[in-house]
Amino acid sequence: MLNAKTSPMRWLVRMLLLAWALALAACANTAPEQPKLVWHSFSFNGWHDGKWSEKIDLLAYSYGDKYRMVSQVENPSGERIPSASGVSGPMPVGEFLYVKWRIKATGEVLEDRVDLRPLLPKDMTDYKLTFVPDGSQLYIYLVTPTPTHPIEPPPLKTAYSCCFVTYEIYPHNTFPLSQH
């Protein structure tokens, strides 16, 4: 209310500031929750991991759906996408891995979407996730930060397994349940 000490202009400024503060509070309460960021890596390399790029065309992939740097959708023309990519740093842990590929010899197109939630450790800090399409089967590997002595050739389909303790988590999960 106006009184002798409050000018109409001062009253208007106060009301505008109050409205602005209420609008900001409303926006803060309705903002979507941001995903938790964890320092880890997602990568794949078709030239080093069993040289799958010689036999397979990668068509699309997505490590979760909360971080655009770890996915590439299929080209409308069906052309292949690069056979190697990698991202390391703070990012959301993907809830799934989707991969679509074509076998060059037959032209057969395959795809697989794997729920990662029961397969990954609770804390993915410093871990790496990678995949290898081999014929009609997709393999997913969890690479720990624990180094090993280099082994030639790598014991698994991923080159990481020569230098780091690595587990196949799909199609067969060899990651110890005690570490989930």
KOLBABA-78615 format. One record per residue (C-alpha): residue in three letters; x, y, z. Coordinates in steps of 0.25 Angstrom, whole numbers, plus 5000, padded with zeros to 4 digits. Layout:
BEGIN
<vexvex><res>ala</res><px>X</px><py>Y</py><pz>Z</pz></vexvex>
...
//
This chain:
BEGIN
<vexvex><res>met</res><px>5000</px><py>5000</py><pz>5000</pz></vexvex>
<vexvex><res>leu</res><px>5004</px><py>5014</py><pz>4997</pz></vexvex>
<vexvex><res>asn</res><px>5007</px><py>5024</py><pz>5009</pz></vexvex>
<vexvex><res>ala</res><px>5013</px><py>5037</py><pz>5010</pz></vexvex>
<vexvex><res>lys</res><px>5027</px><py>5032</py><pz>5010</pz></vexvex>
<vexvex><res>thr</res><px>5026</px><py>5022</py><pz>4998</pz></vexvex>
<vexvex><res>ser</res><px>5025</px><py>5028</py><pz>4984</pz></vexvex>
<vexvex><res>pro</res><px>5018</px><py>5021</py><pz>4973</pz></vexvex>
<vexvex><res>met</res><px>5030</px><py>5018</py><pz>4965</pz></vexvex>
<vexvex><res>arg</res><px>5037</px><py>5012</py><pz>4977</pz></vexvex>
<vexvex><res>trp</res><px>5025</px><py>5003</py><pz>4980</pz></vexvex>
<vexvex><res>leu</res><px>5025</px><py>4999</py><pz>4965</pz></vexvex>
<vexvex><res>val</res><px>5040</px><py>4995</py><pz>4966</pz></vexvex>
<vexvex><res>arg</res><px>5037</px><py>4987</py><pz>4978</pz></vexvex>
<vexvex><res>met</res><px>5026</px><py>4979</py><pz>4972</pz></vexvex>
<vexvex><res>leu</res><px>5034</px><py>4976</py><pz>4959</pz></vexvex>
<vexvex><res>leu</res><px>5046</px><py>4971</py><pz>4967</pz></vexvex>
<vexvex><res>leu</res><px>5036</px><py>4962</py><pz>4975</pz></vexvex>
<vexvex><res>ala</res><px>5030</px><py>4957</py><pz>4963</pz></vexvex>
<vexvex><res>trp</res><px>5044</px><py>4954</py><pz>4957</pz></vexvex>
<vexvex><res>ala</res><px>5048</px><py>4947</py><pz>4969</pz></vexvex>
<vexvex><res>leu</res><px>5036</px><py>4938</py><pz>4969</pz></vexvex>
<vexvex><res>ala</res><px>5038</px><py>4935</py><pz>4955</pz></vexvex>
<vexvex><res>leu</res><px>5052</px><py>4931</py><pz>4957</pz></vexvex>
<vexvex><res>ala</res><px>5048</px><py>4922</py><pz>4969</pz></vexvex>
<vexvex><res>ala</res><px>5037</px><py>4915</py><pz>4960</pz></vexvex>
<vexvex><res>cys</res><px>5047</px><py>4912</py><pz>4949</pz></vexvex>
<vexvex><res>ala</res><px>5057</px><py>4906</py><pz>4959</pz></vexvex>
<vexvex><res>asn</res><px>5047</px><py>4897</py><pz>4965</pz></vexvex>
<vexvex><res>thr</res><px>5042</px><py>4892</py><pz>4951</pz></vexvex>
<vexvex><res>ala</res><px>5056</px><py>4890</py><pz>4945</pz></vexvex>
<vexvex><res>pro</res><px>5059</px><py>4876</py><pz>4941</pz></vexvex>
<vexvex><res>glu</res><px>5069</px><py>4868</py><pz>4950</pz></vexvex>
<vexvex><res>gln</res><px>5082</px><py>4867</py><pz>4944</pz></vexvex>
<vexvex><res>pro</res><px>5089</px><py>4853</py><pz>4943</pz></vexvex>
<vexvex><res>lys</res><px>5100</px><py>4850</py><pz>4952</pz></vexvex>
<vexvex><res>leu</res><px>5114</px><py>4852</py><pz>4945</pz></vexvex>
<vexvex><res>val</res><px>5124</px><py>4841</py><pz>4947</pz></vexvex>
<vexvex><res>trp</res><px>5139</px><py>4841</py><pz>4942</pz></vexvex>
<vexvex><res>his</res><px>5140</px><py>4829</py><pz>4932</pz></vexvex>
<vexvex><res>ser</res><px>5142</px><py>4826</py><pz>4918</pz></vexvex>
<vexvex><res>phe</res><px>5134</px><py>4820</py><pz>4906</pz></vexvex>
<vexvex><res>ser</res><px>5141</px><py>4816</py><pz>4894</pz></vexvex>
<vexvex><res>phe</res><px>5142</px><py>4806</py><pz>4883</pz></vexvex>
<vexvex><res>asn</res><px>5153</px><py>4804</py><pz>4872</pz></vexvex>
<vexvex><res>gly</res><px>5150</px><py>4795</py><pz>4860</pz></vexvex>
<vexvex><res>trp</res><px>5164</px><py>4795</py><pz>4855</pz></vexvex>
<vexvex><res>his</res><px>5170</px><py>4790</py><pz>4868</pz></vexvex>
<vexvex><res>asp</res><px>5159</px><py>4782</py><pz>4875</pz></vexvex>
<vexvex><res>gly</res><px>5160</px><py>4769</py><pz>4866</pz></vexvex>
<vexvex><res>lys</res><px>5160</px><py>4778</py><pz>4854</pz></vexvex>
<vexvex><res>trp</res><px>5145</px><py>4777</py><pz>4853</pz></vexvex>
<vexvex><res>ser</res><px>5145</px><py>4789</py><pz>4844</pz></vexvex>
<vexvex><res>glu</res><px>5150</px><py>4780</py><pz>4832</pz></vexvex>
<vexvex><res>lys</res><px>5137</px><py>4771</py><pz>4833</pz></vexvex>
<vexvex><res>ile</res><px>5127</px><py>4780</py><pz>4840</pz></vexvex>
<vexvex><res>asp</res><px>5121</px><py>4794</py><pz>4836</pz></vexvex>
<vexvex><res>leu</res><px>5117</px><py>4801</py><pz>4848</pz></vexvex>
<vexvex><res>leu</res><px>5103</px><py>4808</py><pz>4846</pz></vexvex>
<vexvex><res>ala</res><px>5099</px><py>4814</py><pz>4859</pz></vexvex>
<vexvex><res>tyr</res><px>5102</px><py>4814</py><pz>4874</pz></vexvex>
<vexvex><res>ser</res><px>5098</px><py>4820</py><pz>4887</pz></vexvex>
<vexvex><res>tyr</res><px>5103</px><py>4819</py><pz>4901</pz></vexvex>
<vexvex><res>gly</res><px>5091</px><py>4823</py><pz>4908</pz></vexvex>
<vexvex><res>asp</res><px>5083</px><py>4835</py><pz>4904</pz></vexvex>
<vexvex><res>lys</res><px>5087</px><py>4846</py><pz>4914</pz></vexvex>
<vexvex><res>tyr</res><px>5100</px><py>4851</py><pz>4907</pz></vexvex>
<vexvex><res>arg</res><px>5101</px><py>4854</py><pz>4892</pz></vexvex>
<vexvex><res>met</res><px>5116</px><py>4851</py><pz>4891</pz></vexvex>
<vexvex><res>val</res><px>5114</px><py>4836</py><pz>4893</pz></vexvex>
<vexvex><res>ser</res><px>5104</px><py>4834</py><pz>4882</pz></vexvex>
<vexvex><res>gln</res><px>5103</px><py>4835</py><pz>4867</pz></vexvex>
<vexvex><res>val</res><px>5090</px><py>4832</py><pz>4860</pz></vexvex>
<vexvex><res>glu</res><px>5089</px><py>4824</py><pz>4847</pz></vexvex>
<vexvex><res>asn</res><px>5091</px><py>4832</py><pz>4834</pz></vexvex>
<vexvex><res>pro</res><px>5078</px><py>4833</py><pz>4826</pz></vexvex>
<vexvex><res>ser</res><px>5086</px><py>4827</py><pz>4814</pz></vexvex>
<vexvex><res>gly</res><px>5090</px><py>4815</py><pz>4823</pz></vexvex>
<vexvex><res>glu</res><px>5105</px><py>4818</py><pz>4821</pz></vexvex>
<vexvex><res>arg</res><px>5115</px><py>4814</py><pz>4831</pz></vexvex>
<vexvex><res>ile</res><px>5120</px><py>4823</py><pz>4842</pz></vexvex>
<vexvex><res>pro</res><px>5134</px><py>4823</py><pz>4847</pz></vexvex>
<vexvex><res>ser</res><px>5139</px><py>4810</py><pz>4853</pz></vexvex>
<vexvex><res>ala</res><px>5146</px><py>4817</py><pz>4865</pz></vexvex>
<vexvex><res>ser</res><px>5143</px><py>4828</py><pz>4875</pz></vexvex>
<vexvex><res>gly</res><px>5145</px><py>4831</py><pz>4890</pz></vexvex>
<vexvex><res>val</res><px>5141</px><py>4840</py><pz>4901</pz></vexvex>
<vexvex><res>ser</res><px>5147</px><py>4841</py><pz>4915</pz></vexvex>
<vexvex><res>gly</res><px>5143</px><py>4851</py><pz>4926</pz></vexvex>
<vexvex><res>pro</res><px>5131</px><py>4854</py><pz>4935</pz></vexvex>
<vexvex><res>met</res><px>5119</px><py>4848</py><pz>4928</pz></vexvex>
<vexvex><res>pro</res><px>5106</px><py>4841</py><pz>4932</pz></vexvex>
<vexvex><res>val</res><px>5107</px><py>4826</py><pz>4933</pz></vexvex>
<vexvex><res>gly</res><px>5099</px><py>4820</py><pz>4922</pz></vexvex>
<vexvex><res>glu</res><px>5087</px><py>4812</py><pz>4925</pz></vexvex>
<vexvex><res>phe</res><px>5088</px><py>4804</py><pz>4912</pz></vexvex>
<vexvex><res>leu</res><px>5097</px><py>4802</py><pz>4900</pz></vexvex>
<vexvex><res>tyr</res><px>5091</px><py>4801</py><pz>4886</pz></vexvex>
<vexvex><res>val</res><px>5099</px><py>4797</py><pz>4874</pz></vexvex>
<vexvex><res>lys</res><px>5095</px><py>4795</py><pz>4860</pz></vexvex>
<vexvex><res>trp</res><px>5104</px><py>4789</py><pz>4850</pz></vexvex>
<vexvex><res>arg</res><px>5105</px><py>4782</py><pz>4836</pz></vexvex>
<vexvex><res>ile</res><px>5113</px><py>4770</py><pz>4832</pz></vexvex>
<vexvex><res>lys</res><px>5120</px><py>4774</py><pz>4820</pz></vexvex>
<vexvex><res>ala</res><px>5121</px><py>4760</py><pz>4813</pz></vexvex>
<vexvex><res>thr</res><px>5106</px><py>4757</py><pz>4814</pz></vexvex>
<vexvex><res>gly</res><px>5100</px><py>4771</py><pz>4816</pz></vexvex>
<vexvex><res>glu</res><px>5092</px><py>4766</py><pz>4828</pz></vexvex>
<vexvex><res>val</res><px>5088</px><py>4777</py><pz>4837</pz></vexvex>
<vexvex><res>leu</res><px>5088</px><py>4774</py><pz>4852</pz></vexvex>
<vexvex><res>glu</res><px>5085</px><py>4782</py><pz>4865</pz></vexvex>
<vexvex><res>asp</res><px>5086</px><py>4780</py><pz>4880</pz></vexvex>
<vexvex><res>arg</res><px>5081</px><py>4788</py><pz>4891</pz></vexvex>
<vexvex><res>val</res><px>5087</px><py>4784</py><pz>4905</pz></vexvex>
<vexvex><res>asp</res><px>5082</px><py>4788</py><pz>4918</pz></vexvex>
<vexvex><res>leu</res><px>5095</px><py>4792</py><pz>4926</pz></vexvex>
<vexvex><res>arg</res><px>5089</px><py>4795</py><pz>4939</pz></vexvex>
<vexvex><res>pro</res><px>5091</px><py>4781</py><pz>4945</pz></vexvex>
<vexvex><res>leu</res><px>5104</px><py>4779</py><pz>4938</pz></vexvex>
<vexvex><res>leu</res><px>5112</px><py>4791</py><pz>4943</pz></vexvex>
<vexvex><res>pro</res><px>5119</px><py>4794</py><pz>4956</pz></vexvex>
<vexvex><res>lys</res><px>5112</px><py>4804</py><pz>4965</pz></vexvex>
<vexvex><res>asp</res><px>5123</px><py>4814</py><pz>4964</pz></vexvex>
<vexvex><res>met</res><px>5129</px><py>4815</py><pz>4950</pz></vexvex>
<vexvex><res>thr</res><px>5140</px><py>4824</py><pz>4953</pz></vexvex>
<vexvex><res>asp</res><px>5152</px><py>4822</py><pz>4945</pz></vexvex>
<vexvex><res>tyr</res><px>5146</px><py>4810</py><pz>4937</pz></vexvex>
<vexvex><res>lys</res><px>5145</px><py>4809</py><pz>4922</pz></vexvex>
<vexvex><res>leu</res><px>5133</px><py>4803</py><pz>4914</pz></vexvex>
<vexvex><res>thr</res><px>5136</px><py>4797</py><pz>4900</pz></vexvex>
<vexvex><res>phe</res><px>5129</px><py>4788</py><pz>4890</pz></vexvex>
<vexvex><res>val</res><px>5133</px><py>4779</py><pz>4879</pz></vexvex>
<vexvex><res>pro</res><px>5123</px><py>4774</py><pz>4868</pz></vexvex>
<vexvex><res>asp</res><px>5127</px><py>4760</py><pz>4863</pz></vexvex>
<vexvex><res>gly</res><px>5119</px><py>4754</py><pz>4853</pz></vexvex>
<vexvex><res>ser</res><px>5105</px><py>4754</py><pz>4858</pz></vexvex>
<vexvex><res>gln</res><px>5109</px><py>4755</py><pz>4873</pz></vexvex>
<vexvex><res>leu</res><px>5112</px><py>4768</py><pz>4881</pz></vexvex>
<vexvex><res>tyr</res><px>5122</px><py>4767</py><pz>4892</pz></vexvex>
<vexvex><res>ile</res><px>5123</px><py>4778</py><pz>4903</pz></vexvex>
<vexvex><res>tyr</res><px>5135</px><py>4779</py><pz>4912</pz></vexvex>
<vexvex><res>leu</res><px>5137</px><py>4786</py><pz>4925</pz></vexvex>
<vexvex><res>val</res><px>5152</px><py>4791</py><pz>4926</pz></vexvex>
<vexvex><res>thr</res><px>5156</px><py>4794</py><pz>4940</pz></vexvex>
<vexvex><res>pro</res><px>5167</px><py>4804</py><pz>4944</pz></vexvex>
<vexvex><res>thr</res><px>5175</px><py>4792</py><pz>4949</pz></vexvex>
<vexvex><res>pro</res><px>5188</px><py>4790</py><pz>4941</pz></vexvex>
<vexvex><res>thr</res><px>5193</px><py>4776</py><pz>4937</pz></vexvex>
<vexvex><res>his</res><px>5206</px><py>4771</py><pz>4930</pz></vexvex>
<vexvex><res>pro</res><px>5205</px><py>4773</py><pz>4915</pz></vexvex>
<vexvex><res>ile</res><px>5200</px><py>4760</py><pz>4909</pz></vexvex>
<vexvex><res>glu</res><px>5202</px><py>4757</py><pz>4894</pz></vexvex>
<vexvex><res>pro</res><px>5191</px><py>4756</py><pz>4888</pz></vexvex>
<vexvex><res>pro</res><px>5181</px><py>4761</py><pz>4897</pz></vexvex>
<vexvex><res>pro</res><px>5173</px><py>4750</py><pz>4904</pz></vexvex>
<vexvex><res>leu</res><px>5159</px><py>4756</py><pz>4900</pz></vexvex>
<vexvex><res>lys</res><px>5154</px><py>4763</py><pz>4887</pz></vexvex>
<vexvex><res>thr</res><px>5158</px><py>4777</py><pz>4892</pz></vexvex>
<vexvex><res>ala</res><px>5172</px><py>4782</py><pz>4892</pz></vexvex>
<vexvex><res>tyr</res><px>5170</px><py>4788</py><pz>4906</pz></vexvex>
<vexvex><res>ser</res><px>5171</px><py>4774</py><pz>4911</pz></vexvex>
<vexvex><res>cys</res><px>5186</px><py>4773</py><pz>4909</pz></vexvex>
<vexvex><res>cys</res><px>5189</px><py>4784</py><pz>4919</pz></vexvex>
<vexvex><res>phe</res><px>5177</px><py>4785</py><pz>4928</pz></vexvex>
<vexvex><res>val</res><px>5168</px><py>4775</py><pz>4936</pz></vexvex>
<vexvex><res>thr</res><px>5156</px><py>4774</py><pz>4927</pz></vexvex>
<vexvex><res>tyr</res><px>5143</px><py>4767</py><pz>4928</pz></vexvex>
<vexvex><res>glu</res><px>5133</px><py>4762</py><pz>4917</pz></vexvex>
<vexvex><res>ile</res><px>5120</px><py>4767</py><pz>4922</pz></vexvex>
<vexvex><res>tyr</res><px>5111</px><py>4763</py><pz>4910</pz></vexvex>
<vexvex><res>pro</res><px>5107</px><py>4753</py><pz>4905</pz></vexvex>
<vexvex><res>his</res><px>5114</px><py>4746</py><pz>4917</pz></vexvex>
<vexvex><res>asn</res><px>5116</px><py>4754</py><pz>4930</pz></vexvex>
<vexvex><res>thr</res><px>5130</px><py>4750</py><pz>4936</pz></vexvex>
<vexvex><res>phe</res><px>5130</px><py>4763</py><pz>4945</pz></vexvex>
<vexvex><res>pro</res><px>5130</px><py>4758</py><pz>4960</pz></vexvex>
<vexvex><res>leu</res><px>5117</px><py>4760</py><pz>4967</pz></vexvex>
<vexvex><res>ser</res><px>5124</px><py>4765</py><pz>4979</pz></vexvex>
<vexvex><res>gln</res><px>5128</px><py>4777</py><pz>4971</pz></vexvex>
<vexvex><res>his</res><px>5115</px><py>4781</py><pz>4966</pz></vexvex>
//
